[in-house]
Amino acid sequence: MPTQYIEFEEVEVVTETDAAVLFVFDGEEQWVPKSAIEDNGLDFSDTDEPVTVYIAEWFCEKVGLW
């Protein structure tokens, strides 16, 4: 079964590593592994603006984002 993704709009990017991105969701910081983020070509290290990001449903459920 293909991975289902949840859309999050206006998410702040704090920092990025080779393996994960630190986002702010509703005022709370959360590391998200890049393997759980839909690859839409967005370069997280090159933005100071809030982004729309698609995160795997399984990960959102695991950490309580959704």
mmCIF file as Biopython writes it, N, C-alpha, C and O atoms, coordinates in Angstrom:
data_model
#
loop_
_atom_site.group_PDB
_atom_site.id
_atom_site.type_symbol
_atom_site.label_atom_id
_atom_site.label_alt_id
_atom_site.label_comp_id
_atom_site.label_asym_id
_atom_site.label_entity_id
_atom_site.label_seq_id
_atom_site.pdbx_PDB_ins_code
_atom_site.Cartn_x
_atom_site.Cartn_y
_atom_site.Cartn_z
_atom_site.occupancy
_atom_site.B_iso_or_equiv
_atom_site.auth_seq_id
_atom_site.auth_asym_id
_atom_site.pdbx_PDB_model_num
ATOM 1   N N  . MET A ? 1  ? 0.848  -1.177 0.000  1.0 0.0 1  A 1 
ATOM 2   C CA . MET A ? 1  ? 0.000  0.000  0.000  1.0 0.0 1  A 1 
ATOM 3   C C  . MET A ? 1  ? 0.894  1.241  0.000  1.0 0.0 1  A 1 
ATOM 4   O O  . MET A ? 1  ? 1.852  1.311  0.770  1.0 0.0 1  A 1 
ATOM 5   N N  . PRO A ? 2  ? 0.590  2.218  -0.855 1.0 0.0 2  A 1 
ATOM 6   C CA . PRO A ? 2  ? 1.428  3.424  -0.910 1.0 0.0 2  A 1 
ATOM 7   C C  . PRO A ? 2  ? 1.291  4.248  0.364  1.0 0.0 2  A 1 
ATOM 8   O O  . PRO A ? 2  ? 0.262  4.227  1.039  1.0 0.0 2  A 1 
ATOM 9   N N  . THR A ? 3  ? 2.354  4.966  0.664  1.0 0.0 3  A 1 
ATOM 10  C CA . THR A ? 3  ? 2.365  5.819  1.853  1.0 0.0 3  A 1 
ATOM 11  C C  . THR A ? 3  ? 1.375  6.960  1.690  1.0 0.0 3  A 1 
ATOM 12  O O  . THR A ? 3  ? 1.324  7.608  0.645  1.0 0.0 3  A 1 
ATOM 13  N N  . GLN A ? 4  ? 0.596  7.196  2.722  1.0 0.0 4  A 1 
ATOM 14  C CA . GLN A ? 4  ? -0.324 8.325  2.762  1.0 0.0 4  A 1 
ATOM 15  C C  . GLN A ? 4  ? 0.360  9.472  3.494  1.0 0.0 4  A 1 
ATOM 16  O O  . GLN A ? 4  ? 1.078  9.250  4.469  1.0 0.0 4  A 1 
ATOM 17  N N  . TYR A ? 5  ? 0.138  10.700 3.025  1.0 0.0 5  A 1 
ATOM 18  C CA . TYR A ? 5  ? 0.768  11.876 3.615  1.0 0.0 5  A 1 
ATOM 19  C C  . TYR A ? 5  ? -0.277 12.846 4.148  1.0 0.0 5  A 1 
ATOM 20  O O  . TYR A ? 5  ? -1.382 12.954 3.615  1.0 0.0 5  A 1 
ATOM 21  N N  . ILE A ? 6  ? 0.098  13.549 5.211  1.0 0.0 6  A 1 
ATOM 22  C CA . ILE A ? 6  ? -0.738 14.593 5.799  1.0 0.0 6  A 1 
ATOM 23  C C  . ILE A ? 6  ? -0.100 15.934 5.453  1.0 0.0 6  A 1 
ATOM 24  O O  . ILE A ? 6  ? 1.111  16.111 5.587  1.0 0.0 6  A 1 
ATOM 25  N N  . GLU A ? 7  ? -0.925 16.870 5.008  1.0 0.0 7  A 1 
ATOM 26  C CA . GLU A ? 7  ? -0.434 18.196 4.638  1.0 0.0 7  A 1 
ATOM 27  C C  . GLU A ? 7  ? -0.437 19.119 5.857  1.0 0.0 7  A 1 
ATOM 28  O O  . GLU A ? 7  ? -1.421 19.202 6.592  1.0 0.0 7  A 1 
ATOM 29  N N  . PHE A ? 8  ? 0.676  19.802 6.050  1.0 0.0 8  A 1 
ATOM 30  C CA . PHE A ? 8  ? 0.800  20.820 7.096  1.0 0.0 8  A 1 
ATOM 31  C C  . PHE A ? 8  ? 1.198  22.119 6.409  1.0 0.0 8  A 1 
ATOM 32  O O  . PHE A ? 8  ? 2.202  22.169 5.697  1.0 0.0 8  A 1 
ATOM 33  N N  . GLU A ? 9  ? 0.412  23.167 6.622  1.0 0.0 9  A 1 
ATOM 34  C CA . GLU A ? 9  ? 0.669  24.463 5.992  1.0 0.0 9  A 1 
ATOM 35  C C  . GLU A ? 9  ? 1.281  25.426 7.006  1.0 0.0 9  A 1 
ATOM 36  O O  . GLU A ? 9  ? 1.061  25.314 8.212  1.0 0.0 9  A 1 
ATOM 37  N N  . GLU A ? 10 ? 2.058  26.379 6.479  1.0 0.0 10 A 1 
ATOM 38  C CA . GLU A ? 10 ? 2.643  27.453 7.300  1.0 0.0 10 A 1 
ATOM 39  C C  . GLU A ? 10 ? 3.479  26.899 8.454  1.0 0.0 10 A 1 
ATOM 40  O O  . GLU A ? 10 ? 3.350  27.333 9.599  1.0 0.0 10 A 1 
ATOM 41  N N  . VAL A ? 11 ? 4.343  25.925 8.127  1.0 0.0 11 A 1 
ATOM 42  C CA . VAL A ? 11 ? 5.212  25.305 9.128  1.0 0.0 11 A 1 
ATOM 43  C C  . VAL A ? 11 ? 6.577  25.994 9.090  1.0 0.0 11 A 1 
ATOM 44  O O  . VAL A ? 11 ? 7.159  26.177 8.021  1.0 0.0 11 A 1 
ATOM 45  N N  . GLU A ? 12 ? 7.075  26.370 10.255 1.0 0.0 12 A 1 
ATOM 46  C CA . GLU A ? 12 ? 8.389  27.011 10.350 1.0 0.0 12 A 1 
ATOM 47  C C  . GLU A ? 12 ? 9.489  25.954 10.342 1.0 0.0 12 A 1 
ATOM 48  O O  . GLU A ? 12 ? 9.400  24.942 11.037 1.0 0.0 12 A 1 
ATOM 49  N N  . VAL A ? 13 ? 10.519 26.203 9.551  1.0 0.0 13 A 1 
ATOM 50  C CA . VAL A ? 13 ? 11.698 25.341 9.522  1.0 0.0 13 A 1 
ATOM 51  C C  . VAL A ? 13 ? 12.742 25.959 10.439 1.0 0.0 13 A 1 
ATOM 52  O O  . VAL A ? 13 ? 13.134 27.110 10.243 1.0 0.0 13 A 1 
ATOM 53  N N  . VAL A ? 14 ? 13.199 25.201 11.446 1.0 0.0 14 A 1 
ATOM 54  C CA . VAL A ? 14 ? 14.192 25.694 12.391 1.0 0.0 14 A 1 
ATOM 55  C C  . VAL A ? 14 ? 15.595 25.387 11.877 1.0 0.0 14 A 1 
ATOM 56  O O  . VAL A ? 14 ? 16.433 26.281 11.758 1.0 0.0 14 A 1 
ATOM 57  N N  . THR A ? 15 ? 15.841 24.113 11.576 1.0 0.0 15 A 1 
ATOM 58  C CA . THR A ? 15 ? 17.148 23.690 11.078 1.0 0.0 15 A 1 
ATOM 59  C C  . THR A ? 15 ? 16.996 22.353 10.360 1.0 0.0 15 A 1 
ATOM 60  O O  . THR A ? 15 ? 15.939 21.722 10.388 1.0 0.0 15 A 1 
ATOM 61  N N  . GLU A ? 16 ? 18.075 21.949 9.725  1.0 0.0 16 A 1 
ATOM 62  C CA . GLU A ? 16 ? 18.063 20.714 8.948  1.0 0.0 16 A 1 
ATOM 63  C C  . GLU A ? 16 ? 19.396 19.999 9.112  1.0 0.0 16 A 1 
ATOM 64  O O  . GLU A ? 16 ? 20.447 20.637 9.184  1.0 0.0 16 A 1 
ATOM 65  N N  . THR A ? 17 ? 19.347 18.668 9.170  1.0 0.0 17 A 1 
ATOM 66  C CA . THR A ? 17 ? 20.553 17.847 9.139  1.0 0.0 17 A 1 
ATOM 67  C C  . THR A ? 17 ? 20.464 16.970 7.894  1.0 0.0 17 A 1 
ATOM 68  O O  . THR A ? 17 ? 19.518 17.085 7.115  1.0 0.0 17 A 1 
ATOM 69  N N  . ASP A ? 18 ? 21.438 16.103 7.710  1.0 0.0 18 A 1 
ATOM 70  C CA . ASP A ? 18 ? 21.387 15.189 6.579  1.0 0.0 18 A 1 
ATOM 71  C C  . ASP A ? 18 ? 20.209 14.225 6.682  1.0 0.0 18 A 1 
ATOM 72  O O  . ASP A ? 18 ? 19.708 13.747 5.664  1.0 0.0 18 A 1 
ATOM 73  N N  . ALA A ? 19 ? 19.761 13.935 7.917  1.0 0.0 19 A 1 
ATOM 74  C CA . ALA A ? 19 ? 18.745 12.912 8.119  1.0 0.0 19 A 1 
ATOM 75  C C  . ALA A ? 19 ? 17.358 13.429 8.510  1.0 0.0 19 A 1 
ATOM 76  O O  . ALA A ? 19 ? 16.372 12.705 8.370  1.0 0.0 19 A 1 
ATOM 77  N N  . ALA A ? 20 ? 17.267 14.678 9.002  1.0 0.0 20 A 1 
ATOM 78  C CA . ALA A ? 20 ? 15.981 15.144 9.532  1.0 0.0 20 A 1 
ATOM 79  C C  . ALA A ? 20 ? 15.854 16.661 9.426  1.0 0.0 20 A 1 
ATOM 80  O O  . ALA A ? 20 ? 16.822 17.378 9.171  1.0 0.0 20 A 1 
ATOM 81  N N  . VAL A ? 21 ? 14.609 17.121 9.635  1.0 0.0 21 A 1 
ATOM 82  C CA . VAL A ? 21 ? 14.313 18.552 9.633  1.0 0.0 21 A 1 
ATOM 83  C C  . VAL A ? 21 ? 13.590 18.867 10.940 1.0 0.0 21 A 1 
ATOM 84  O O  . VAL A ? 21 ? 12.691 18.134 11.352 1.0 0.0 21 A 1 
ATOM 85  N N  . LEU A ? 22 ? 13.986 19.958 11.586 1.0 0.0 22 A 1 
ATOM 86  C CA . LEU A ? 22 ? 13.327 20.413 12.802 1.0 0.0 22 A 1 
ATOM 87  C C  . LEU A ? 22 ? 12.296 21.465 12.414 1.0 0.0 22 A 1 
ATOM 88  O O  . LEU A ? 22 ? 12.639 22.544 11.931 1.0 0.0 22 A 1 
ATOM 89  N N  . PHE A ? 23 ? 11.020 21.129 12.634 1.0 0.0 23 A 1 
ATOM 90  C CA . PHE A ? 23 ? 9.909  22.023 12.314 1.0 0.0 23 A 1 
ATOM 91  C C  . PHE A ? 23 ? 9.285  22.534 13.602 1.0 0.0 23 A 1 
ATOM 92  O O  . PHE A ? 23 ? 9.524  21.988 14.679 1.0 0.0 23 A 1 
ATOM 93  N N  . VAL A ? 24 ? 8.472  23.599 13.480 1.0 0.0 24 A 1 
ATOM 94  C CA . VAL A ? 24 ? 7.647  24.071 14.580 1.0 0.0 24 A 1 
ATOM 95  C C  . VAL A ? 24 ? 6.191  23.886 14.163 1.0 0.0 24 A 1 
ATOM 96  O O  . VAL A ? 24 ? 5.724  24.485 13.195 1.0 0.0 24 A 1 
ATOM 97  N N  . PHE A ? 25 ? 5.482  23.038 14.919 1.0 0.0 25 A 1 
ATOM 98  C CA . PHE A ? 25 ? 4.054  22.788 14.705 1.0 0.0 25 A 1 
ATOM 99  C C  . PHE A ? 25 ? 3.300  23.366 15.885 1.0 0.0 25 A 1 
ATOM 100 O O  . PHE A ? 25 ? 3.487  22.915 17.015 1.0 0.0 25 A 1 
ATOM 101 N N  . ASP A ? 26 ? 2.458  24.346 15.648 1.0 0.0 26 A 1 
ATOM 102 C CA . ASP A ? 26 ? 1.647  24.952 16.718 1.0 0.0 26 A 1 
ATOM 103 C C  . ASP A ? 26 ? 2.490  25.316 17.938 1.0 0.0 26 A 1 
ATOM 104 O O  . ASP A ? 26 ? 2.090  25.063 19.074 1.0 0.0 26 A 1 
ATOM 105 N N  . GLY A ? 27 ? 3.654  25.908 17.695 1.0 0.0 27 A 1 
ATOM 106 C CA . GLY A ? 27 ? 4.511  26.369 18.771 1.0 0.0 27 A 1 
ATOM 107 C C  . GLY A ? 27 ? 5.418  25.310 19.380 1.0 0.0 27 A 1 
ATOM 108 O O  . GLY A ? 27 ? 6.224  25.626 20.255 1.0 0.0 27 A 1 
ATOM 109 N N  . GLU A ? 28 ? 5.307  24.065 18.941 1.0 0.0 28 A 1 
ATOM 110 C CA . GLU A ? 28 ? 6.116  22.971 19.481 1.0 0.0 28 A 1 
ATOM 111 C C  . GLU A ? 28 ? 7.112  22.477 18.429 1.0 0.0 28 A 1 
ATOM 112 O O  . GLU A ? 28 ? 6.742  22.220 17.283 1.0 0.0 28 A 1 
ATOM 113 N N  . GLU A ? 29 ? 8.375  22.348 18.832 1.0 0.0 29 A 1 
ATOM 114 C CA . GLU A ? 29 ? 9.389  21.826 17.908 1.0 0.0 29 A 1 
ATOM 115 C C  . GLU A ? 29 ? 9.282  20.309 17.802 1.0 0.0 29 A 1 
ATOM 116 O O  . GLU A ? 29 ? 9.020  19.622 18.789 1.0 0.0 29 A 1 
ATOM 117 N N  . GLN A ? 30 ? 9.489  19.796 16.588 1.0 0.0 30 A 1 
ATOM 118 C CA . GLN A ? 30 ? 9.445  18.358 16.343 1.0 0.0 30 A 1 
ATOM 119 C C  . GLN A ? 30 ? 10.418 18.000 15.230 1.0 0.0 30 A 1 
ATOM 120 O O  . GLN A ? 30 ? 10.337 18.539 14.127 1.0 0.0 30 A 1 
ATOM 121 N N  . TRP A ? 31 ? 11.343 17.083 15.526 1.0 0.0 31 A 1 
ATOM 122 C CA . TRP A ? 31 ? 12.217 16.555 14.481 1.0 0.0 31 A 1 
ATOM 123 C C  . TRP A ? 31 ? 11.425 15.582 13.626 1.0 0.0 31 A 1 
ATOM 124 O O  . TRP A ? 31 ? 10.685 14.748 14.149 1.0 0.0 31 A 1 
ATOM 125 N N  . VAL A ? 32 ? 11.579 15.688 12.311 1.0 0.0 32 A 1 
ATOM 126 C CA . VAL A ? 32 ? 10.920 14.777 11.382 1.0 0.0 32 A 1 
ATOM 127 C C  . VAL A ? 32 ? 11.994 14.193 10.469 1.0 0.0 32 A 1 
ATOM 128 O O  . VAL A ? 32 ? 12.715 14.938 9.806  1.0 0.0 32 A 1 
ATOM 129 N N  . PRO A ? 33 ? 12.106 12.858 10.431 1.0 0.0 33 A 1 
ATOM 130 C CA . PRO A ? 33 ? 13.096 12.260 9.541  1.0 0.0 33 A 1 
ATOM 131 C C  . PRO A ? 33 ? 12.751 12.537 8.086  1.0 0.0 33 A 1 
ATOM 132 O O  . PRO A ? 33 ? 11.582 12.521 7.699  1.0 0.0 33 A 1 
ATOM 133 N N  . LYS A ? 34 ? 13.767 12.787 7.295  1.0 0.0 34 A 1 
ATOM 134 C CA . LYS A ? 34 ? 13.521 13.074 5.879  1.0 0.0 34 A 1 
ATOM 135 C C  . LYS A ? 34 ? 12.833 11.904 5.175  1.0 0.0 34 A 1 
ATOM 136 O O  . LYS A ? 34 ? 12.136 12.098 4.180  1.0 0.0 34 A 1 
ATOM 137 N N  . SER A ? 35 ? 13.030 10.693 5.694  1.0 0.0 35 A 1 
ATOM 138 C CA . SER A ? 35 ? 12.375 9.526  5.106  1.0 0.0 35 A 1 
ATOM 139 C C  . SER A ? 35 ? 10.857 9.566  5.275  1.0 0.0 35 A 1 
ATOM 140 O O  . SER A ? 35 ? 10.142 8.850  4.574  1.0 0.0 35 A 1 
ATOM 141 N N  . ALA A ? 36 ? 10.351 10.400 6.203  1.0 0.0 36 A 1 
ATOM 142 C CA . ALA A ? 36 ? 8.914  10.528 6.434  1.0 0.0 36 A 1 
ATOM 143 C C  . ALA A ? 36 ? 8.321  11.747 5.728  1.0 0.0 36 A 1 
ATOM 144 O O  . ALA A ? 36 ? 7.121  12.000 5.834  1.0 0.0 36 A 1 
ATOM 145 N N  . ILE A ? 37 ? 9.144  12.495 5.018  1.0 0.0 37 A 1 
ATOM 146 C CA . ILE A ? 37 ? 8.698  13.706 4.321  1.0 0.0 37 A 1 
ATOM 147 C C  . ILE A ? 37 ? 8.600  13.412 2.826  1.0 0.0 37 A 1 
ATOM 148 O O  . ILE A ? 37 ? 9.529  12.874 2.224  1.0 0.0 37 A 1 
ATOM 149 N N  . GLU A ? 38 ? 7.453  13.777 2.235  1.0 0.0 38 A 1 
ATOM 150 C CA . GLU A ? 38 ? 7.304  13.590 0.793  1.0 0.0 38 A 1 
ATOM 151 C C  . GLU A ? 38 ? 8.283  14.514 0.078  1.0 0.0 38 A 1 
ATOM 152 O O  . GLU A ? 38 ? 8.347  15.709 0.365  1.0 0.0 38 A 1 
ATOM 153 N N  . ASP A ? 39 ? 9.034  13.957 -0.842 1.0 0.0 39 A 1 
ATOM 154 C CA . ASP A ? 39 ? 10.037 14.736 -1.576 1.0 0.0 39 A 1 
ATOM 155 C C  . ASP A ? 39 ? 9.355  15.526 -2.687 1.0 0.0 39 A 1 
ATOM 156 O O  . ASP A ? 39 ? 9.005  14.981 -3.733 1.0 0.0 39 A 1 
ATOM 157 N N  . ASN A ? 40 ? 9.174  16.821 -2.438 1.0 0.0 40 A 1 
ATOM 158 C CA . ASN A ? 40 ? 8.585  17.682 -3.462 1.0 0.0 40 A 1 
ATOM 159 C C  . ASN A ? 40 ? 9.616  18.681 -3.987 1.0 0.0 40 A 1 
ATOM 160 O O  . ASN A ? 40 ? 9.266  19.686 -4.606 1.0 0.0 40 A 1 
ATOM 161 N N  . GLY A ? 41 ? 10.884 18.390 -3.730 1.0 0.0 41 A 1 
ATOM 162 C CA . GLY A ? 41 ? 11.951 19.241 -4.233 1.0 0.0 41 A 1 
ATOM 163 C C  . GLY A ? 41 ? 12.225 20.476 -3.392 1.0 0.0 41 A 1 
ATOM 164 O O  . GLY A ? 41 ? 13.056 21.304 -3.766 1.0 0.0 41 A 1 
ATOM 165 N N  . LEU A ? 42 ? 11.539 20.616 -2.259 1.0 0.0 42 A 1 
ATOM 166 C CA . LEU A ? 42 ? 11.732 21.778 -1.400 1.0 0.0 42 A 1 
ATOM 167 C C  . LEU A ? 42 ? 13.074 21.683 -0.687 1.0 0.0 42 A 1 
ATOM 168 O O  . LEU A ? 42 ? 13.397 20.662 -0.080 1.0 0.0 42 A 1 
ATOM 169 N N  . ASP A ? 43 ? 13.845 22.751 -0.767 1.0 0.0 43 A 1 
ATOM 170 C CA . ASP A ? 43 ? 15.137 22.816 -0.084 1.0 0.0 43 A 1 
ATOM 171 C C  . ASP A ? 43 ? 14.923 23.524 1.247  1.0 0.0 43 A 1 
ATOM 172 O O  . ASP A ? 43 ? 14.802 24.748 1.291  1.0 0.0 43 A 1 
ATOM 173 N N  . PHE A ? 44 ? 14.878 22.761 2.324  1.0 0.0 44 A 1 
ATOM 174 C CA . PHE A ? 44 ? 14.571 23.328 3.643  1.0 0.0 44 A 1 
ATOM 175 C C  . PHE A ? 44 ? 15.648 24.277 4.139  1.0 0.0 44 A 1 
ATOM 176 O O  . PHE A ? 44 ? 15.357 25.184 4.920  1.0 0.0 44 A 1 
ATOM 177 N N  . SER A ? 45 ? 16.874 24.087 3.706  1.0 0.0 45 A 1 
ATOM 178 C CA . SER A ? 45 ? 17.967 24.942 4.176  1.0 0.0 45 A 1 
ATOM 179 C C  . SER A ? 45 ? 17.963 26.302 3.493  1.0 0.0 45 A 1 
ATOM 180 O O  . SER A ? 45 ? 18.713 27.196 3.886  1.0 0.0 45 A 1 
ATOM 181 N N  . ASP A ? 46 ? 17.137 26.464 2.488  1.0 0.0 46 A 1 
ATOM 182 C CA . ASP A ? 46 ? 17.156 27.682 1.685  1.0 0.0 46 A 1 
ATOM 183 C C  . ASP A ? 46 ? 15.868 28.491 1.836  1.0 0.0 46 A 1 
ATOM 184 O O  . ASP A ? 46 ? 15.452 29.171 0.898  1.0 0.0 46 A 1 
ATOM 185 N N  . THR A ? 47 ? 15.236 28.421 3.008  1.0 0.0 47 A 1 
ATOM 186 C CA . THR A ? 47 ? 14.011 29.189 3.194  1.0 0.0 47 A 1 
ATOM 187 C C  . THR A ? 47 ? 13.931 29.784 4.590  1.0 0.0 47 A 1 
ATOM 188 O O  . THR A ? 47 ? 14.273 29.136 5.580  1.0 0.0 47 A 1 
ATOM 189 N N  . ASP A ? 48 ? 13.476 31.024 4.652  1.0 0.0 48 A 1 
ATOM 190 C CA . ASP A ? 48 ? 13.193 31.675 5.922  1.0 0.0 48 A 1 
ATOM 191 C C  . ASP A ? 48 ? 11.690 31.846 6.095  1.0 0.0 48 A 1 
ATOM 192 O O  . ASP A ? 48 ? 11.228 32.359 7.114  1.0 0.0 48 A 1 
ATOM 193 N N  . GLU A ? 49 ? 10.938 31.417 5.100  1.0 0.0 49 A 1 
ATOM 194 C CA . GLU A ? 49 ? 9.487  31.545 5.094  1.0 0.0 49 A 1 
ATOM 195 C C  . GLU A ? 49 ? 8.846  30.237 5.551  1.0 0.0 49 A 1 
ATOM 196 O O  . GLU A ? 49 ? 9.428  29.167 5.371  1.0 0.0 49 A 1 
ATOM 197 N N  . PRO A ? 50 ? 7.649  30.315 6.143  1.0 0.0 50 A 1 
ATOM 198 C CA . PRO A ? 50 ? 6.924  29.083 6.470  1.0 0.0 50 A 1 
ATOM 199 C C  . PRO A ? 50 ? 6.678  28.270 5.197  1.0 0.0 50 A 1 
ATOM 200 O O  . PRO A ? 50 ? 6.545  28.827 4.107  1.0 0.0 50 A 1 
ATOM 201 N N  . VAL A ? 51 ? 6.619  26.956 5.351  1.0 0.0 51 A 1 
ATOM 202 C CA . VAL A ? 51 ? 6.474  26.063 4.201  1.0 0.0 51 A 1 
ATOM 203 C C  . VAL A ? 51 ? 5.246  25.185 4.373  1.0 0.0 51 A 1 
ATOM 204 O O  . VAL A ? 51 ? 4.703  25.048 5.470  1.0 0.0 51 A 1 
ATOM 205 N N  . THR A ? 52 ? 4.819  24.593 3.258  1.0 0.0 52 A 1 
ATOM 206 C CA . THR A ? 52 ? 3.831  23.525 3.282  1.0 0.0 52 A 1 
ATOM 207 C C  . THR A ? 52 ? 4.605  22.232 3.124  1.0 0.0 52 A 1 
ATOM 208 O O  . THR A ? 52 ? 5.387  22.077 2.185  1.0 0.0 52 A 1 
ATOM 209 N N  . VAL A ? 53 ? 4.388  21.304 4.043  1.0 0.0 53 A 1 
ATOM 210 C CA . VAL A ? 53 ? 5.139  20.053 4.043  1.0 0.0 53 A 1 
ATOM 211 C C  . VAL A ? 53 ? 4.154  18.890 4.153  1.0 0.0 53 A 1 
ATOM 212 O O  . VAL A ? 53 ? 3.116  18.994 4.806  1.0 0.0 53 A 1 
ATOM 213 N N  . TYR A ? 54 ? 4.505  17.785 3.503  1.0 0.0 54 A 1 
ATOM 214 C CA . TYR A ? 54 ? 3.685  16.580 3.532  1.0 0.0 54 A 1 
ATOM 215 C C  . TYR A ? 54 ? 4.463  15.501 4.285  1.0 0.0 54 A 1 
ATOM 216 O O  . TYR A ? 54 ? 5.556  15.108 3.877  1.0 0.0 54 A 1 
ATOM 217 N N  . ILE A ? 55 ? 3.883  15.031 5.390  1.0 0.0 55 A 1 
ATOM 218 C CA . ILE A ? 55 ? 4.560  14.085 6.267  1.0 0.0 55 A 1 
ATOM 219 C C  . ILE A ? 55 ? 3.759  12.783 6.304  1.0 0.0 55 A 1 
ATOM 220 O O  . ILE A ? 55 ? 2.529  12.789 6.347  1.0 0.0 55 A 1 
ATOM 221 N N  . ALA A ? 56 ? 4.493  11.669 6.285  1.0 0.0 56 A 1 
ATOM 222 C CA . ALA A ? 56 ? 3.857  10.353 6.272  1.0 0.0 56 A 1 
ATOM 223 C C  . ALA A ? 56 ? 2.878  10.199 7.441  1.0 0.0 56 A 1 
ATOM 224 O O  . ALA A ? 56 ? 3.181  10.545 8.583  1.0 0.0 56 A 1 
ATOM 225 N N  . GLU A ? 57 ? 1.709  9.675  7.119  1.0 0.0 57 A 1 
ATOM 226 C CA . GLU A ? 57 ? 0.664  9.500  8.120  1.0 0.0 57 A 1 
ATOM 227 C C  . GLU A ? 57 ? 1.141  8.644  9.295  1.0 0.0 57 A 1 
ATOM 228 O O  . GLU A ? 57 ? 0.830  8.952  10.445 1.0 0.0 57 A 1 
ATOM 229 N N  . TRP A ? 58 ? 1.887  7.582  9.023  1.0 0.0 58 A 1 
ATOM 230 C CA . TRP A ? 58 ? 2.361  6.687  10.091 1.0 0.0 58 A 1 
ATOM 231 C C  . TRP A ? 58 ? 3.218  7.453  11.099 1.0 0.0 58 A 1 
ATOM 232 O O  . TRP A ? 58 ? 3.133  7.209  12.303 1.0 0.0 58 A 1 
ATOM 233 N N  . PHE A ? 59 ? 4.060  8.398  10.597 1.0 0.0 59 A 1 
ATOM 234 C CA . PHE A ? 59 ? 4.918  9.170  11.498 1.0 0.0 59 A 1 
ATOM 235 C C  . PHE A ? 59 ? 4.085  10.159 12.301 1.0 0.0 59 A 1 
ATOM 236 O O  . PHE A ? 59 ? 4.317  10.338 13.496 1.0 0.0 59 A 1 
ATOM 237 N N  . CYS A ? 60 ? 3.119  10.802 11.658 1.0 0.0 60 A 1 
ATOM 238 C CA . CYS A ? 60 ? 2.251  11.757 12.348 1.0 0.0 60 A 1 
ATOM 239 C C  . CYS A ? 60 ? 1.505  11.082 13.504 1.0 0.0 60 A 1 
ATOM 240 O O  . CYS A ? 60 ? 1.379  11.652 14.588 1.0 0.0 60 A 1 
ATOM 241 N N  . GLU A ? 61 ? 1.016  9.873  13.263 1.0 0.0 61 A 1 
ATOM 242 C CA . GLU A ? 61 ? 0.330  9.139  14.309 1.0 0.0 61 A 1 
ATOM 243 C C  . GLU A ? 61 ? 1.293  8.739  15.431 1.0 0.0 61 A 1 
ATOM 244 O O  . GLU A ? 61 ? 0.941  8.790  16.609 1.0 0.0 61 A 1 
ATOM 245 N N  . LYS A ? 62 ? 2.506  8.343  15.055 1.0 0.0 62 A 1 
ATOM 246 C CA . LYS A ? 62 ? 3.498  7.892  16.036 1.0 0.0 62 A 1 
ATOM 247 C C  . LYS A ? 62 ? 3.859  8.994  17.034 1.0 0.0 62 A 1 
ATOM 248 O O  . LYS A ? 62 ? 3.999  8.728  18.228 1.0 0.0 62 A 1 
ATOM 249 N N  . VAL A ? 63 ? 4.011  10.230 16.549 1.0 0.0 63 A 1 
ATOM 250 C CA . VAL A ? 63 ? 4.450  11.325 17.422 1.0 0.0 63 A 1 
ATOM 251 C C  . VAL A ? 63 ? 3.315  12.251 17.849 1.0 0.0 63 A 1 
ATOM 252 O O  . VAL A ? 63 ? 3.544  13.219 18.576 1.0 0.0 63 A 1 
ATOM 253 N N  . GLY A ? 64 ? 2.098  11.962 17.404 1.0 0.0 64 A 1 
ATOM 254 C CA . GLY A ? 64 ? 0.944  12.746 17.827 1.0 0.0 64 A 1 
ATOM 255 C C  . GLY A ? 64 ? 0.732  14.052 17.100 1.0 0.0 64 A 1 
ATOM 256 O O  . GLY A ? 64 ? 0.144  14.983 17.650 1.0 0.0 64 A 1 
ATOM 257 N N  . LEU A ? 65 ? 1.211  14.131 15.851 1.0 0.0 65 A 1 
ATOM 258 C CA . LEU A ? 65 ? 0.976  15.351 15.065 1.0 0.0 65 A 1 
ATOM 259 C C  . LEU A ? 65 ? -0.434 15.385 14.483 1.0 0.0 65 A 1 
ATOM 260 O O  . LEU A ? 65 ? -0.950 16.443 14.124 1.0 0.0 65 A 1 
ATOM 261 N N  . TRP A ? 66 ? -1.045 14.208 14.398 1.0 0.0 66 A 1 
ATOM 262 C CA . TRP A ? 66 ? -2.354 14.120 13.762 1.0 0.0 66 A 1 
ATOM 263 C C  . TRP A ? 66 ? -3.206 13.121 14.447 1.0 0.0 66 A 1 
ATOM 264 O O  . TRP A ? 66 ? -4.352 12.909 14.049 1.0 0.0 66 A 1 
#
